[in-house]
C-alpha cells in the first residue's frame, strides 16, 4: 500500500484493521511520501499481526519481495531510523477572515492573450525534446533510488559517470529499439473568471485577441461551461488557487494533458511477469520521468504562447525548470486536491481521442500520463492548505 498523501495513510490503517479483523496475516509492503518510521511503528505494526515491510524506495520493495519469495519475513532493512518523534509545537488556529478582508495577489499585471482558444495538439519532435527536459537528479535518486549518502564528492561523481549515465544511455537505446515512447501533448486556453474560491471556466467563444475584445460584462449562468472549486488556506495569506485570476473581466487559464504512451505499461508488465523486477523498476522510473518532462515541455510552450518566457530562451529546447513566471498545478496535490476535477480537463481537451482515459477512481491511463492547470500570474507559486 502506498501513502502518497496524508489522507491515504488513514485508508492504509483502515485496510490493516480490516485484514486483522478477518484473520489475514499475509506480508504487507508499505511505502509512500507521507509515511515515516514512527507512523509505521506507532500506528501500523500494533494493529496488524502479519509482517509489515516499510519500503522507503523501490529497491527496498524489490528486496522485500525477494525475502518474501524465499520465506524470509525479516522486515528490518538495517537502515538508521530518523528521529521524527520530536513533537512540534502546535500552531494556533487562525480565524478565517471574510473574503473581502483577504489580501489578493496583485491586479497590476498585463493579462496575456493566447494565440488561439480551445485545445491543440503540440506537433513537434517531442521524443528528442523530452529527453532534454528530463530531471536526471530526480530520475537517479527518486525514481531509481540511487543514493549518494556516505559518499565523498569524488565517489558520487564516479557513480554517476560509471553507473548512472551508462545505464541511462543503455535504457534510451532500449526504449528507442522497442518503440516504447510514443508521446502526446494536448493543451488549450479557455476564458475564465474567479468567484471567491471558484474558478469559472467560460465558453471558448468568448475568447479575445485584443484588449478591446475582452468581455467585462457580468457573468451569466449560460456563459459557464465548468466550475472548479478550490480549498483555501486556513492560515495567512489564506491563499486559494482561484485568487490568481481576475473576477471583473475575462482572464485566461491553460490546461494540459500529456502521455508517454501505453507501450511502457505493456512492456513493464512483460518484465514483471518474467520476474525481472529490477529491469521493471528502471524502465518504470524513466517512463514516469519522461511523462513529467512532457508536462514541463507543455508548460514551456504555454509560457512561450503567452509571452511570459522573457528570461528563459524562446524555444522548447531552452530548458528552464525553475524561476519562471507562473505555476503548474496537478490535481491531487495540496492546492487542488480533488482528483475528480480531472474530469474538467478531460471534458475540455478530450484526450480519449489519443488513447488517454480516466478511470472510475480518477486515475489516468496509461499510468505515464498527467494533467495540469497552468496559471500565468507572476505571483503564482506552490502552497499547501
C-alpha positions as CSV (number, residue, x, y, z in Angstrom):
1,X,0.0,0.0,0.0
2,X,1.2,3.5,-0.9
3,X,0.7,6.6,1.2
4,X,1.4,9.5,-1.1
5,X,-0.9,11.9,0.7
6,X,-1.9,12.0,4.4
7,X,-5.5,11.0,3.5
8,X,-4.2,7.7,2.0
9,X,-2.4,6.8,5.2
10,X,-5.7,6.8,7.0
11,X,-7.1,4.4,4.5
12,X,-3.9,2.3,4.9
13,X,-4.7,1.9,8.7
14,X,-8.3,1.0,7.9
15,X,-7.1,-1.7,5.5
16,X,-4.8,-3.1,8.1
17,X,-7.5,-3.2,10.7
18,X,-9.9,-4.9,8.2
19,X,-7.2,-7.6,7.3
20,X,-6.6,-8.2,11.1
21,X,-10.3,-8.5,11.7
22,X,-10.6,-11.2,9.0
23,X,-7.6,-13.1,10.4
24,X,-5.5,-12.4,7.3
25,X,-1.8,-12.2,8.1
26,X,-0.1,-12.0,4.7
27,X,3.1,-9.9,4.3
28,X,2.3,-6.2,3.7
29,X,4.5,-3.7,1.9
30,X,4.1,-0.1,2.9
31,X,5.6,3.0,1.2
32,X,4.9,6.5,0.0
33,X,5.9,10.1,0.6
34,X,3.5,10.6,3.6
35,X,5.0,7.7,5.6
36,X,7.5,7.9,8.4
37,X,9.2,5.3,10.6
38,X,7.3,6.5,13.6
39,X,3.9,6.3,11.8
40,X,4.6,2.7,10.8
41,X,5.9,1.7,14.3
42,X,3.2,3.5,16.2
43,X,0.1,3.1,14.1
44,X,0.6,0.2,11.7
45,X,2.5,-2.6,13.3
46,X,0.4,-2.6,16.6
47,X,-2.8,-3.2,14.7
48,X,-1.6,-6.0,12.4
49,X,-0.1,-9.3,13.3
50,X,1.4,-10.1,9.9
51,X,4.9,-9.0,8.7
52,X,5.0,-5.3,7.6
53,X,7.8,-4.2,5.3
54,X,8.2,-0.4,5.3
55,X,10.0,0.3,2.0
56,X,11.4,3.8,1.6
57,X,12.2,3.2,-2.1
58,X,11.6,0.8,-4.9
59,X,14.9,-1.0,-4.2
60,X,13.8,-1.9,-0.7
61,X,10.5,-3.0,-2.3
62,X,12.4,-5.4,-4.5
63,X,14.5,-6.6,-1.5
64,X,11.2,-7.2,0.4
65,X,9.7,-9.2,-2.4
66,X,12.9,-11.3,-2.7
67,X,12.8,-12.1,1.1
68,X,9.1,-13.0,0.9
69,X,9.7,-15.3,-2.0
70,X,12.5,-17.0,0.0
71,X,10.3,-17.3,3.1
72,X,12.3,-14.7,5.0
73,X,10.0,-12.4,6.9
74,X,12.7,-10.2,8.4
75,X,11.3,-6.7,7.9
76,X,14.4,-4.9,9.1
77,X,16.4,-3.2,6.3
78,X,19.2,-2.2,8.6
79,X,18.8,1.5,8.0
80,X,19.1,4.1,10.7
81,X,15.7,5.3,11.8
82,X,15.2,9.1,11.6
83,X,14.1,10.5,14.9
84,X,10.9,12.1,13.7
85,X,9.1,11.7,17.0
86,X,10.1,15.1,18.2
87,X,6.9,16.9,18.9
88,X,6.5,20.2,17.2
89,X,4.6,23.0,19.0
90,X,1.0,23.1,17.8
91,X,0.2,26.1,15.7
92,X,-2.7,28.2,17.0
93,X,-5.7,28.1,14.6
94,X,-6.2,31.4,12.9
95,X,-9.8,32.5,12.3
96,X,-10.6,32.7,8.6
97,X,-11.3,36.3,7.7
98,X,-14.2,37.4,5.5
99,X,-13.3,37.1,1.8
100,X,-13.3,40.9,1.4
101,X,-10.6,41.2,4.0
102,X,-8.2,38.7,2.4
103,X,-5.3,40.3,0.6
104,X,-5.3,39.3,-3.1
105,X,-2.4,38.8,-5.5
106,X,-1.5,41.9,-7.5
107,X,-4.0,43.0,-10.1
108,X,-1.5,45.4,-11.7
109,X,-0.4,42.9,-14.3
110,X,-0.9,42.5,-18.0
111,X,-3.3,39.7,-18.8
112,X,-1.7,37.7,-21.6
113,X,-3.6,36.9,-24.8
114,X,-3.2,33.4,-26.2
115,X,-2.6,32.7,-29.9
116,X,-5.7,30.5,-30.0
117,X,-8.7,29.4,-27.9
118,X,-9.7,25.8,-27.3
119,X,-7.4,22.8,-27.5
120,X,-4.5,22.0,-29.7
121,X,-2.1,19.0,-30.1
122,X,1.6,20.0,-29.9
123,X,3.2,19.0,-33.1
124,X,7.0,18.9,-32.8
125,X,9.8,16.4,-32.2
126,X,8.6,15.5,-28.7
127,X,10.8,12.4,-28.4
128,X,14.1,14.3,-28.7
129,X,12.9,17.4,-26.8
130,X,11.5,15.3,-23.8
131,X,14.9,13.7,-23.1
132,X,16.4,17.2,-22.9
133,X,13.8,18.1,-20.2
134,X,14.3,15.0,-18.0
135,X,15.3,15.9,-14.5
136,X,18.2,13.5,-14.1
137,X,18.7,14.2,-10.5
138,X,15.2,13.1,-9.8
139,X,15.5,10.1,-12.1
140,X,18.7,8.8,-10.5
141,X,17.7,9.4,-6.8
142,X,13.9,9.4,-6.5
143,X,12.9,7.1,-9.4
144,X,15.8,4.7,-9.4
145,X,16.7,5.0,-5.7
146,X,20.4,5.6,-6.1
147,X,21.7,7.5,-3.1
148,X,25.0,9.3,-2.5
149,X,24.7,9.1,1.2
150,X,28.0,8.5,2.9
151,X,29.9,9.0,-0.4
152,X,32.6,11.6,-1.0
153,X,32.1,14.1,-3.8
154,X,34.5,12.1,-5.9
155,X,32.7,8.8,-5.2
156,X,29.3,10.4,-6.1
157,X,30.8,11.6,-9.4
158,X,32.3,8.2,-10.1
159,X,28.8,6.6,-9.5
160,X,27.2,9.0,-12.0
161,X,30.0,8.6,-14.6
162,X,30.4,4.8,-14.4
163,X,27.0,3.6,-13.4
164,X,24.1,6.0,-13.8
165,X,24.9,7.7,-17.1
166,X,25.8,4.5,-18.9
167,X,22.6,2.9,-17.6
168,X,20.6,5.9,-18.7
169,X,22.0,5.7,-22.2
170,X,21.5,2.0,-22.4
171,X,17.8,2.4,-21.5
172,X,17.4,5.2,-24.0
173,X,18.6,2.8,-26.8
174,X,16.3,0.0,-25.5
175,X,13.3,2.4,-25.4
176,X,14.1,3.5,-29.0
177,X,14.6,0.0,-30.3
178,X,11.4,-1.3,-28.8
179,X,9.5,1.8,-29.7
180,X,8.2,2.3,-26.2
181,X,8.0,6.1,-26.2
182,X,5.0,7.5,-28.1
183,X,4.5,10.9,-26.6
184,X,1.3,13.0,-26.8
185,X,0.9,16.6,-25.6
186,X,-2.5,18.3,-25.6
187,X,-3.1,21.8,-24.3
188,X,-5.6,24.5,-24.5
189,X,-6.7,28.0,-23.4
190,X,-10.0,29.0,-22.0
191,X,-11.6,32.2,-20.8
192,X,-12.3,32.2,-17.1
193,X,-13.1,34.3,-14.1
194,X,-12.7,33.8,-10.4
195,X,-15.7,33.8,-8.0
196,X,-14.2,33.7,-4.5
197,X,-13.0,30.1,-4.1
198,X,-14.3,29.1,-7.5
199,X,-12.8,29.3,-11.0
200,X,-15.5,29.7,-13.6
201,X,-14.5,28.2,-17.0
202,X,-16.3,30.1,-19.7
203,X,-17.3,29.2,-23.3
204,X,-14.3,29.4,-25.6
205,X,-16.4,31.5,-28.0
206,X,-15.8,34.4,-25.6
207,X,-12.1,34.2,-26.5
208,X,-10.4,37.6,-27.3
209,X,-7.4,38.6,-29.4
210,X,-7.1,42.2,-28.3
211,X,-7.8,44.2,-25.1
212,X,-10.8,45.9,-26.9
213,X,-12.5,42.5,-27.3
214,X,-12.2,41.5,-23.6
215,X,-15.6,40.8,-22.1
216,X,-16.1,42.8,-18.9
217,X,-19.8,42.3,-18.5
218,X,-21.3,40.4,-15.5
219,X,-21.2,36.7,-15.9
220,X,-24.5,34.9,-16.8
221,X,-25.2,31.2,-15.9
222,X,-25.2,30.2,-19.5
223,X,-21.7,31.6,-20.0
224,X,-20.2,29.0,-17.6
225,X,-19.2,25.6,-19.0
226,X,-17.3,24.2,-16.0
227,X,-16.6,25.1,-12.4
228,X,-13.5,24.3,-10.3
229,X,-14.0,24.8,-6.5
230,X,-10.7,25.0,-4.7
231,X,-9.9,24.9,-1.0
232,X,-8.5,28.0,0.8
233,X,-5.6,28.1,3.2
234,X,-6.6,28.2,6.9
235,X,-3.6,30.4,7.7
236,X,-2.1,33.5,6.3
237,X,-2.1,34.5,3.5
238,X,-5.3,32.4,3.2
239,X,-4.5,31.7,-0.4
240,X,-6.7,29.9,-2.9
241,X,-5.8,29.0,-6.5
242,X,-8.7,31.0,-7.9
243,X,-7.2,34.2,-6.3
244,X,-4.7,34.4,-9.2
245,X,-7.4,35.1,-11.7
246,X,-9.5,38.2,-12.4
247,X,-13.1,38.4,-11.3
248,X,-14.2,41.7,-13.1
249,X,-13.1,40.8,-16.6
250,X,-12.3,37.7,-18.6
251,X,-8.9,36.1,-17.8
252,X,-7.2,33.1,-19.4
253,X,-6.4,29.7,-17.9
254,X,-4.5,26.9,-19.6
255,X,-4.9,23.1,-19.2
256,X,-2.6,20.3,-20.3
257,X,-2.7,16.6,-20.7
258,X,0.4,14.6,-21.6
259,X,1.3,11.0,-22.0
260,X,4.3,8.9,-22.8
261,X,2.1,6.3,-24.4
262,X,0.8,2.8,-23.5
263,X,3.7,0.7,-24.7
264,X,5.7,1.4,-21.5
265,X,3.0,-0.2,-19.3
266,X,2.7,-3.1,-21.6
267,X,6.5,-3.7,-21.6
268,X,6.6,-3.3,-17.8
269,X,4.0,-6.0,-17.4
270,X,6.1,-8.3,-19.6
271,X,9.2,-7.7,-17.4
272,X,7.2,-8.2,-14.2
273,X,5.7,-11.5,-15.5
274,X,9.3,-12.6,-16.2
275,X,10.4,-11.8,-12.7
276,X,12.8,-9.1,-14.0
277,X,11.8,-6.7,-11.1
278,X,14.9,-4.5,-11.3
279,X,14.5,-4.0,-15.0
280,X,10.9,-3.3,-14.4
281,X,11.8,-0.7,-11.8
282,X,14.3,1.0,-14.0
283,X,12.1,1.2,-17.1
284,X,9.1,2.4,-14.9
285,X,11.3,5.1,-13.4
286,X,12.4,6.6,-16.7
287,X,8.9,6.3,-18.2
288,X,7.5,8.4,-15.3
289,X,10.2,11.0,-15.6
290,X,9.5,11.2,-19.4
291,X,5.9,11.9,-18.7
292,X,7.0,14.7,-16.2
293,X,9.4,16.0,-18.9
294,X,6.4,16.2,-21.3
295,X,4.5,18.2,-18.7
296,X,7.4,20.6,-18.5
297,X,7.5,20.9,-22.3
298,X,3.8,21.7,-22.4
299,X,4.2,24.3,-19.7
300,X,7.1,25.9,-21.6
301,X,5.0,26.0,-24.8
302,X,2.3,27.9,-22.8
303,X,4.8,30.4,-21.4
304,X,6.0,31.0,-25.0
305,X,2.5,31.4,-26.3
306,X,1.5,33.8,-23.5
307,X,4.7,35.9,-23.8
308,X,5.8,35.2,-20.2
309,X,9.1,33.4,-21.0
310,X,11.1,36.5,-21.3
311,X,14.3,35.4,-19.5
312,X,14.4,31.7,-20.4
313,X,15.0,31.4,-24.1
314,X,12.5,31.4,-26.9
315,X,12.3,27.8,-28.0
316,X,11.2,24.5,-26.5
317,X,14.8,23.4,-26.4
318,X,15.7,26.1,-23.9
319,X,15.2,24.2,-20.7
320,X,14.0,26.1,-17.7
321,X,12.7,24.2,-14.7
322,X,12.9,26.9,-12.1
323,X,12.5,30.7,-11.7
324,X,9.9,31.0,-14.4
325,X,6.7,33.1,-14.5
326,X,3.5,31.4,-13.4
327,X,2.9,27.9,-12.0
328,X,1.7,24.5,-13.0
329,X,-0.6,22.5,-10.6
330,X,-1.8,18.9,-10.8
331,X,-5.0,17.7,-9.3
332,X,-4.4,15.5,-6.2
333,X,-1.8,17.9,-4.7
334,X,-2.4,20.4,-1.9
335,X,-3.6,23.5,-3.8
336,X,-6.1,21.4,-5.8
337,X,-6.5,18.1,-4.0
338,X,-9.7,16.8,-5.6
339,X,-8.8,14.2,-8.2
340,X,-12.3,14.3,-9.6
341,X,-11.6,17.7,-11.0
342,X,-9.6,15.9,-13.7
343,X,-13.0,15.4,-15.4
344,X,-13.0,19.1,-16.4
345,X,-9.7,18.7,-18.2
346,X,-10.9,15.6,-20.0
347,X,-14.1,17.3,-21.0
348,X,-12.2,20.2,-22.5
349,X,-9.1,18.5,-24.0
350,X,-10.8,15.2,-25.0
351,X,-7.6,13.1,-24.6
352,X,-9.6,9.9,-25.1
353,X,-9.2,10.5,-28.8
354,X,-5.5,9.7,-28.2
355,X,-5.9,6.7,-26.0
356,X,-5.7,8.5,-22.7
357,X,-8.6,7.7,-20.3
358,X,-9.8,8.5,-16.8
359,X,-10.7,5.6,-14.6
360,X,-13.5,5.2,-12.1
361,X,-11.2,6.5,-9.3
362,X,-10.0,9.3,-11.5
363,X,-6.6,7.7,-12.1
364,X,-5.3,8.4,-15.6
365,X,-4.4,5.6,-18.0
366,X,-1.8,5.0,-19.3
367,X,0.0,5.4,-16.0
368,X,2.7,7.5,-17.6
369,X,0.3,10.4,-18.1
370,X,-0.5,13.6,-16.2
371,X,-2.8,16.6,-16.4
372,X,-2.3,20.1,-15.1
373,X,-3.9,23.6,-14.7
374,X,-1.4,26.3,-15.6
375,X,-1.6,29.8,-14.0
376,X,0.1,32.7,-15.7
377,X,0.1,35.1,-12.8
378,X,3.6,36.2,-11.8
379,X,2.9,35.7,-8.1
380,X,1.5,32.1,-8.5
381,X,3.5,29.5,-6.5
382,X,3.1,26.2,-4.8
383,X,1.3,26.3,-1.5
384,X,-0.2,23.9,1.0
385,X,-3.7,24.0,2.5
